[in-house]
Amino acid sequence: MSALLRLTRPLRSLPTKSNSLPQTFFSRIPTPSRTRLQSRSYSYASHVSNTRTNMAILYTFIGANLSVYGYAMYLKSAAMQGHVAPFSKFIQNMTLNLEDFRAGRWWTTVTATFTHLSIGHIFGNMCTVFFLGRFLATARIITPARYFIIAMGSGLCGSIGYLVNRYVQTQKTGERDNTRGLGFSGAVTGISSVAACLAPTAKVRLYGIVPVPLWGLVAGYAAYDGFYLNDSNSRIGHAGHLGGLGFGLVYYFFKLRGLRV
């Protein structure tokens, strides 16, 4: 308001002692240096390149999950027709079991991450990772290496979390472990946790209807998994979810926090 008042005061007559213009009248307006413009151009181009590569990684993960699911359904169909051996071998090598891990099948901590045996399971995981994975892929501080580490590290920690929980449970009962873990859920929760740390107030629609902040969605699922962690009647690998979530949080706080988004 004070600026407006100053502008609306009567103008005083200009001094007429000299008609010459001041030397600085035609001074040049400072322009950004060529180095600064080149730096900005490179930064933008680098971000675009990173985003494209991150999206390629995301689509590769989705494609791998869909391919393994299709192969599993083929083997399951063959098993129902009497060819059981191939499907049995698939289950031993592509799903996670404490006894199989002890027997030397360590690779199942990775292969189980890409395995699904029901349409509902793979549909839920792929839809979630598609939407939140795209969001994370566009973040400026997420390079392709970081993106890959977040997804695979979360999946691996999800498998480790599942095995640790199964070890604790079998120690209590003294029985052999007859359950199997599988799915991309650990990677999904890890990606979700990093996304929630980067943009906690971003709105997502729960079941496509109820808008909730991203931090609330992740915290809600974490509370749910924690509550049912040791429920023997649950068919969900809650420990795997929490393992992936934990990796995502640790990676954010030790590697990403403080970087410019």
C-alpha positions in Angstrom: 0.0 0.0 0.0 2.9 2.4 0.8 4.3 1.8 -2.7 1.0 2.7 -4.2 0.9 5.9 -2.2 4.3 6.9 -3.3 3.4 6.3 -6.9 0.3 8.5 -6.6 2.1 11.6 -5.2 2.4 14.6 -7.6 5.4 14.4 -9.8 8.0 17.1 -9.2 9.5 19.0 -12.1 12.8 17.6 -13.4 15.9 19.6 -13.1 17.0 21.3 -16.4 20.6 22.2 -15.6 21.9 19.9 -18.3 20.4 18.0 -21.3 23.1 15.4 -21.3 22.0 11.9 -20.3 23.9 10.0 -17.5 26.5 7.6 -18.6 24.7 4.6 -17.1 21.4 5.4 -18.9 22.1 2.8 -21.7 23.8 0.3 -19.4 23.3 -3.3 -20.4 20.9 -5.5 -18.4 22.8 -8.4 -16.9 22.1 -11.8 -18.6 22.7 -15.3 -17.3 26.2 -16.5 -18.2 26.5 -19.1 -20.9 28.0 -21.5 -18.3 24.9 -21.2 -16.1 22.5 -21.7 -19.1 24.5 -24.8 -20.2 24.3 -26.1 -16.6 20.6 -25.7 -16.5 20.2 -27.3 -19.9 22.3 -30.3 -18.9 20.4 -30.7 -15.6 17.1 -30.8 -17.4 18.4 -33.2 -20.0 19.9 -35.4 -17.3 16.6 -35.5 -15.4 14.7 -36.4 -18.6 17.2 -39.2 -19.3 17.0 -40.5 -15.8 13.2 -40.5 -15.9 13.1 -42.5 -19.1 15.6 -45.0 -17.8 13.7 -45.3 -14.5 10.5 -46.0 -16.4 12.2 -48.6 -18.5 13.4 -50.3 -15.3 9.8 -50.1 -13.9 8.3 -51.7 -17.1 11.0 -54.4 -17.0 10.0 -55.3 -13.4 6.4 -55.4 -14.4 7.1 -57.5 -17.5 9.2 -59.9 -15.5 6.4 -60.4 -13.0 3.8 -60.9 -15.7 6.1 -63.4 -17.6 6.7 -65.5 -14.5 3.0 -65.5 -13.7 2.1 -66.6 -17.2 4.7 -69.4 -17.0 3.4 -70.5 -13.6 -0.2 -70.7 -14.9 1.0 -72.8 -17.8 2.8 -75.2 -15.5 -0.1 -75.3 -13.1 -2.4 -76.2 -16.0 -0.1 -79.0 -17.0 0.1 -80.3 -13.4 -3.7 -80.5 -13.3 -3.4 -82.8 -16.4 -1.0 -85.1 -14.7 2.4 -83.5 -15.4 3.2 -82.5 -11.8 7.0 -82.6 -11.8 7.7 -79.3 -13.7 5.3 -77.3 -11.5 6.7 -78.9 -8.4 10.2 -77.9 -9.4 9.0 -74.4 -10.2 7.5 -74.1 -6.7 10.8 -75.2 -5.1 12.9 -72.7 -7.0 10.6 -69.8 -7.4 8.9 -69.5 -4.0 10.3 -68.9 -0.5 10.4 -71.6 2.1 12.6 -71.7 5.3 13.5 -75.4 4.8 14.4 -75.0 1.2 16.5 -71.9 2.0 18.4 -74.0 4.6 18.9 -76.7 2.0 20.8 -74.3 -0.1 18.2 -72.6 -2.4 19.3 -69.1 -1.5 18.3 -67.8 -4.9 14.7 -68.1 -3.9 15.1 -64.8 -1.9 15.2 -63.1 -5.3 13.1 -65.4 -7.5 10.2 -65.4 -5.1 10.0 -61.6 -5.5 8.8 -62.1 -9.1 6.4 -64.9 -8.5 2.6 -64.8 -8.1 0.1 -67.6 -8.3 -3.2 -65.8 -8.2 -4.7 -63.1 -10.4 -5.7 -60.9 -7.4 -2.2 -61.0 -6.0 -0.4 -59.9 -9.1 -3.1 -57.4 -10.1 -2.9 -55.6 -6.8 0.9 -55.5 -6.8 1.3 -54.4 -10.4 -1.3 -51.7 -10.1 0.3 -50.3 -7.0 3.9 -50.4 -8.3 2.7 -48.9 -11.6 1.2 -45.8 -10.0 3.7 -45.2 -7.2 6.6 -46.5 -9.2 5.9 -43.9 -11.9 5.8 -41.2 -9.3 9.2 -42.2 -7.8 10.7 -42.6 -11.3 10.1 -38.8 -12.0 11.7 -37.6 -8.8 14.9 -35.5 -9.6 17.1 -37.2 -7.0 16.2 -40.8 -8.1 18.8 -41.9 -10.6 18.4 -45.3 -12.4 20.9 -46.9 -10.0 19.0 -45.6 -7.0 15.7 -46.7 -8.5 17.0 -50.2 -9.1 18.6 -50.4 -5.6 15.3 -49.3 -3.9 13.2 -51.9 -5.8 15.6 -54.9 -5.5 16.8 -54.0 -2.1 13.3 -53.8 -0.8 12.3 -57.0 -2.4 15.4 -58.8 -1.0 14.8 -57.4 2.5 11.1 -58.4 2.2 12.3 -62.0 1.6 14.7 -61.8 4.6 12.0 -60.4 6.8 9.7 -63.3 5.8 12.4 -65.9 6.6 13.2 -64.4 9.9 9.6 -64.4 10.9 9.2 -68.0 9.8 12.3 -69.0 11.8 10.8 -67.3 15.0 7.5 -69.0 14.5 8.9 -72.5 13.9 11.2 -72.1 17.0 8.0 -71.5 19.0 6.1 -74.5 17.6 9.0 -76.9 17.0 7.5 -77.9 13.6 8.9 -77.7 10.1 8.0 -74.8 8.0 5.4 -75.8 5.4 4.4 -72.3 4.2 5.7 -70.4 1.2 6.2 -66.8 0.5 6.1 -65.1 -2.8 5.2 -61.8 -4.5 6.5 -58.3 -5.3 4.9 -56.9 -2.2 8.2 -56.2 -0.4 9.5 -54.1 -3.4 6.1 -52.4 -3.5 6.2 -51.3 0.1 9.8 -50.2 -0.2 9.0 -48.0 -3.2 5.9 -46.7 -1.4 7.9 -45.7 1.7 10.4 -43.8 -0.3 7.7 -42.0 -2.3 5.9 -41.1 1.0 9.1 -39.6 2.4 9.7 -37.5 -0.7 6.1 -36.3 -1.0 4.2 -37.1 2.3 1.2 -34.9 1.6 0.6 -36.1 -2.0 -3.0 -37.3 -2.3 -3.8 -40.9 -3.4 -7.3 -42.4 -3.6 -7.7 -45.5 -1.5 -9.5 -48.1 -3.6 -10.0 -45.3 -6.1 -12.5 -43.5 -3.9 -11.2 -42.1 -0.6 -8.4 -39.4 -0.9 -5.7 -39.9 1.7 -2.2 -38.4 2.0 0.5 -40.8 0.9 2.2 -40.8 4.3 -1.2 -41.9 5.9 -1.6 -44.7 3.4 1.9 -46.1 4.0 1.6 -45.7 7.8 -1.8 -47.4 7.8 -0.6 -50.4 5.9 2.5 -50.6 8.2 0.2 -50.6 11.2 -2.0 -53.3 9.7 1.0 -55.5 8.9 2.4 -55.0 12.4 -0.9 -55.9 14.0 -1.3 -59.2 12.1 2.4 -60.0 12.0 2.2 -63.2 14.0 -1.4 -64.2 13.1 -1.2 -67.9 12.2 -4.5 -67.6 10.3 -3.4 -64.9 8.0 -2.4 -65.8 4.4 -0.5 -62.5 3.9 3.3 -62.2 4.3 3.2 -59.3 6.7 6.8 -59.7 7.7 7.8 -59.4 4.0 5.9 -56.2 3.7 7.6 -54.8 6.8 11.0 -55.9 5.6 10.6 -54.0 2.3 9.2 -51.0 4.1 12.1 -50.9 6.5 14.6 -51.0 3.7 12.9 -48.1 1.9 13.0 -46.0 5.0 16.6 -46.8 5.9 17.7 -46.0 2.3 15.8 -42.7 2.3 17.2 -41.5 5.6 20.8 -42.6 4.9 21.1 -41.9 1.2 18.4 -39.4 0.0 17.4 -37.1 2.9 18.8 -33.6 2.4 19.2 -33.9 -1.4 17.4 -31.4 -3.6 14.1 -32.9 -4.9 
